[in-house]
Amino acid sequence: MVSQITTIGKIIAPFGIKGEVKVFPYSDFLDRCYLLKKVQLKRGSIHQSKNVQKAFIHKNIWILKFEDCHTREDAQKLRGSLVNIPSSQRVPLPPGSYYIDQLVGLDVFTVEGKKIGQIQDILKTGSNDVYIINPESDVTQKKNKKGNKEILIPALKSVVKEINLRKGYLLLDPPAGLLEDV
């Protein structure tokens, strides 16, 4: 399930006049910028490999200096680029924690074996994540009385009973009423 390349941020603007760039981090681990030695930049069909000369955090934004980026104009040309690393260089997570891209696409089943659909996205709400499930079929969508084309499942231990990345599924035991409209 895990892709070979992981996007960890996006270049949003130049920083200063010496070729540094501001990067909006997609990572929960702000300090990970200090570990960056080499990154892949992607903007549209353009892919570039860049050596990181310097990295620091400024107001919860990463500031990166690349070896071949010397002016504000050089930095401006990189605006909008996604900052990627090999997935093998991700910060290891504690047991029971997952990266979003590991969960998106997992098949979702109830403990009774009924397929609900697939995880389409994850909402970060502060108290707990919410899995956005794309229903299994048009039949499921037609049965949804509220007319919603997606199902929202709270990512709570009392609801999510198993996540199996190797086999590609998530098993849930929804509380009464959570799936009654599906």
C-alpha positions as CSV (number, residue, x, y, z in Angstrom):
1,M,0.0,0.0,0.0
2,V,2.8,2.4,0.8
3,S,4.1,4.4,-2.2
4,Q,7.8,4.5,-2.9
5,I,7.8,8.3,-2.8
6,T,6.2,10.3,0.0
7,T,5.3,14.0,-0.2
8,I,6.4,15.8,2.9
9,G,5.7,19.4,2.0
10,K,5.1,22.1,-0.7
11,I,7.2,25.1,-1.6
12,I,5.0,28.1,-1.0
13,A,7.4,31.1,-1.5
14,P,11.0,32.3,-1.6
15,F,12.5,33.3,1.8
16,G,14.9,36.2,1.7
17,I,17.3,37.0,-1.2
18,K,19.8,34.1,-1.0
19,G,17.7,31.3,-2.7
20,E,16.0,29.9,0.4
21,V,12.5,28.6,0.1
22,K,9.5,28.4,2.5
23,V,8.0,24.9,2.6
24,F,4.6,24.2,4.1
25,P,5.2,20.9,5.9
26,Y,2.8,18.0,5.3
27,S,4.5,16.2,8.1
28,D,3.5,16.2,11.8
29,F,7.2,16.0,12.6
30,L,8.5,19.5,12.1
31,D,12.0,18.6,13.2
32,R,12.2,16.1,10.4
33,C,13.5,19.0,8.1
34,Y,16.8,18.7,10.0
35,L,17.2,15.2,8.6
36,L,16.8,16.2,5.0
37,K,19.9,15.7,2.8
38,K,18.4,15.2,-0.6
39,V,14.8,15.7,-1.8
40,Q,12.9,15.3,-5.1
41,L,10.9,18.3,-6.3
42,K,7.8,17.7,-8.5
43,R,5.8,20.4,-10.2
44,G,3.6,19.2,-13.0
45,S,5.7,17.0,-15.2
46,I,9.0,18.5,-14.0
47,H,11.0,16.4,-11.5
48,Q,14.2,17.6,-10.0
49,S,16.6,16.2,-7.4
50,K,18.0,18.8,-4.9
51,N,20.7,18.5,-2.3
52,V,19.6,20.3,0.9
53,Q,22.4,22.6,2.1
54,K,20.6,24.0,5.2
55,A,17.2,23.6,6.9
56,F,15.5,25.3,9.8
57,I,12.0,26.0,11.2
58,H,10.6,29.5,11.1
59,K,7.0,30.1,12.5
60,N,6.1,26.4,11.9
61,I,7.3,26.6,8.3
62,W,10.4,24.9,7.0
63,I,13.1,27.0,5.4
64,L,15.3,25.0,3.0
65,K,18.4,26.1,1.1
66,F,19.3,24.0,-1.9
67,E,22.9,23.8,-3.2
68,D,22.1,25.1,-6.6
69,C,19.6,27.8,-5.6
70,H,21.4,31.1,-5.0
71,T,18.9,34.0,-5.7
72,R,15.3,34.9,-4.9
73,E,14.6,34.4,-8.6
74,D,16.0,30.8,-8.4
75,A,13.7,30.2,-5.4
76,Q,10.7,31.7,-7.1
77,K,11.0,29.2,-9.9
78,L,10.5,26.4,-7.4
79,R,7.2,27.8,-6.0
80,G,4.4,25.2,-6.0
81,S,6.8,22.3,-6.2
82,L,6.0,19.3,-4.0
83,V,8.9,18.1,-1.8
84,N,9.2,14.3,-1.9
85,I,11.4,11.8,-0.2
86,P,11.7,8.0,-0.5
87,S,9.1,6.4,1.7
88,S,11.9,4.5,3.4
89,Q,13.1,7.8,4.9
90,R,9.9,8.6,6.7
91,V,10.0,9.0,10.5
92,P,9.0,5.7,12.1
93,L,5.6,5.8,13.8
94,P,4.7,4.2,17.1
95,P,2.7,1.0,16.9
96,G,-0.9,1.6,16.1
97,S,-0.2,4.8,14.2
98,Y,-0.3,5.1,10.4
99,Y,0.5,7.5,7.6
100,I,-2.5,8.8,5.7
101,D,-1.3,7.3,2.4
102,Q,-1.1,3.9,4.1
103,L,-4.8,4.1,5.0
104,V,-6.3,5.7,1.9
105,G,-7.5,2.9,-0.4
106,L,-8.0,0.3,2.3
107,D,-11.2,-1.8,2.0
108,V,-13.5,-1.3,4.9
109,F,-15.6,-4.2,6.4
110,T,-17.8,-4.5,9.4
111,V,-17.0,-7.3,11.9
112,E,-19.9,-9.2,10.4
113,G,-18.1,-9.2,7.0
114,K,-20.2,-6.6,5.2
115,K,-18.0,-4.5,2.8
116,I,-18.8,-0.8,3.4
117,G,-16.4,0.7,0.8
118,Q,-12.9,2.1,0.7
119,I,-11.1,4.9,2.7
120,Q,-11.1,7.9,0.4
121,D,-9.6,10.5,2.7
122,I,-9.0,11.3,6.4
123,L,-10.2,14.4,8.2
124,K,-8.1,15.7,11.0
125,T,-10.6,17.1,13.6
126,G,-8.4,17.7,16.6
127,S,-10.0,15.2,19.0
128,N,-9.9,12.2,16.6
129,D,-9.4,11.5,12.9
130,V,-12.5,10.8,10.8
131,Y,-12.2,8.3,7.9
132,I,-14.1,9.3,4.8
133,I,-15.4,6.1,3.2
134,N,-16.4,5.9,-0.5
135,P,-19.4,3.5,-0.5
136,E,-19.0,0.1,-2.1
137,S,-21.3,0.7,-5.0
138,D,-24.1,2.8,-6.5
139,V,-26.5,0.5,-4.6
140,T,-25.0,1.6,-1.3
141,Q,-25.2,5.2,-2.4
142,K,-28.9,4.8,-3.3
143,K,-29.7,3.2,0.1
144,N,-28.2,6.2,1.9
145,K,-31.3,8.1,3.0
146,K,-29.5,11.4,3.6
147,G,-28.2,11.4,0.0
148,N,-24.6,11.5,1.0
149,K,-22.1,9.8,-1.3
150,E,-19.6,9.2,1.5
151,I,-19.7,7.7,4.9
152,L,-17.9,9.3,7.9
153,I,-16.4,6.9,10.4
154,P,-14.7,8.1,13.6
155,A,-11.2,6.7,14.0
156,L,-11.7,5.5,17.6
157,K,-10.4,2.2,19.1
158,S,-14.0,1.4,20.1
159,V,-15.0,1.5,16.4
160,V,-11.9,0.5,14.4
161,K,-11.1,-3.0,15.5
162,E,-8.3,-3.9,13.1
163,I,-6.1,-2.3,10.5
164,N,-4.3,-4.8,8.3
165,L,-2.0,-3.0,5.8
166,R,-0.5,-6.2,4.4
167,K,-4.0,-7.6,3.4
168,G,-5.4,-4.1,2.6
169,Y,-8.4,-3.8,4.9
170,L,-9.8,-2.0,8.0
171,L,-12.3,-3.8,10.2
172,L,-14.9,-1.8,12.1
173,D,-17.5,-2.4,14.7
174,P,-19.8,0.6,14.3
175,P,-21.9,1.7,17.2
176,A,-25.7,1.3,16.8
177,G,-27.1,3.8,14.3
178,L,-23.8,4.8,12.6
179,L,-24.5,2.8,9.5
180,E,-28.3,2.6,9.6
181,D,-28.7,4.9,6.7
182,V,-26.4,2.8,4.5
